[in-house]
């Protein structure tokens, strides 16, 4: 499974977004996690917003199973649940 990571611009981060990615890689060792590239389709897009403005441009990003938006470090379970649900579907 390939996960595309999209970071916001980081103008007002309220948490360490990199820690979310580190935790993701640690928990799901079989994933390929990379910075998102426009024009490529991923299994899932993770948009790491630093605050509740959620201003990261994501309209041109394609995830076969959609996108998840993370607004705080407490939202990690959103990613974990989405990945587990996708694995059950495959």
C-alpha positions in Angstrom: 0.0 0.0 0.0 1.3 3.4 -0.9 0.5 6.4 1.3 1.0 10.0 -0.1 1.8 12.6 2.5 0.9 16.2 1.9 2.1 18.8 4.3 0.6 22.2 4.7 2.8 25.2 4.4 3.6 25.1 8.1 2.9 28.8 8.8 1.1 28.1 12.1 1.8 24.5 13.1 0.3 23.5 16.5 2.0 20.1 16.7 5.0 18.3 15.2 3.6 16.9 11.9 6.8 14.8 11.3 6.0 12.8 14.4 2.8 11.6 12.8 4.7 10.3 9.8 7.3 8.6 12.1 4.6 6.9 14.1 2.9 5.8 10.8 6.0 4.2 9.5 6.8 2.6 12.8 3.3 1.1 13.1 2.8 -0.1 9.5 6.1 -1.5 8.4 4.8 -2.8 5.0 3.6 0.6 3.8 5.4 2.8 1.3 5.1 6.4 2.6 6.3 9.2 0.4 5.7 12.9 -0.2 2.8 13.2 -2.5 3.3 14.0 -6.2 0.6 15.5 -8.4 -0.4 13.1 -11.2 0.3 10.0 -9.2 -2.5 7.9 -7.6 -1.9 6.7 -4.1 -3.9 4.2 -2.1 -4.5 6.9 0.5 -3.6 10.6 0.8 -2.8 11.9 4.3 -3.0 15.7 4.5 -1.1 16.9 7.5 -2.5 20.3 8.4 -0.7 22.2 11.1 -3.8 23.9 12.4 -7.6 24.0 12.0 -7.3 26.3 8.9 -6.6 23.2 6.8 -5.3 25.4 4.0 -3.1 22.7 2.3 -3.9 22.5 -1.4 -5.1 19.0 -2.0 -7.7 19.3 -4.8 -5.4 17.8 -7.5 -4.2 14.8 -5.3 -5.7 11.4 -5.9 -6.2 8.6 -3.4 -7.8 5.4 -4.5 -9.4 5.2 -1.0 -9.7 8.9 -0.5 -8.0 11.4 1.7 -7.7 11.9 5.5 -7.1 15.2 7.1 -5.0 15.5 10.3 -5.4 18.7 12.3 -3.7 17.7 15.5 -1.5 14.9 16.9 -4.6 13.5 18.5 -6.0 12.7 15.0 -3.5 9.8 14.4 -6.2 7.2 14.9 -7.9 8.6 11.8 -5.0 7.4 9.7 -4.6 4.1 11.5 -8.3 3.3 11.2 -8.3 4.3 7.5 -5.3 2.0 6.7 -6.8 -0.9 8.7 -10.1 -0.5 6.8 -8.3 -0.5 3.5 -6.3 -3.6 4.4 -9.6 -5.4 5.2 -11.0 -4.5 1.7 -8.0 -5.8 -0.2 
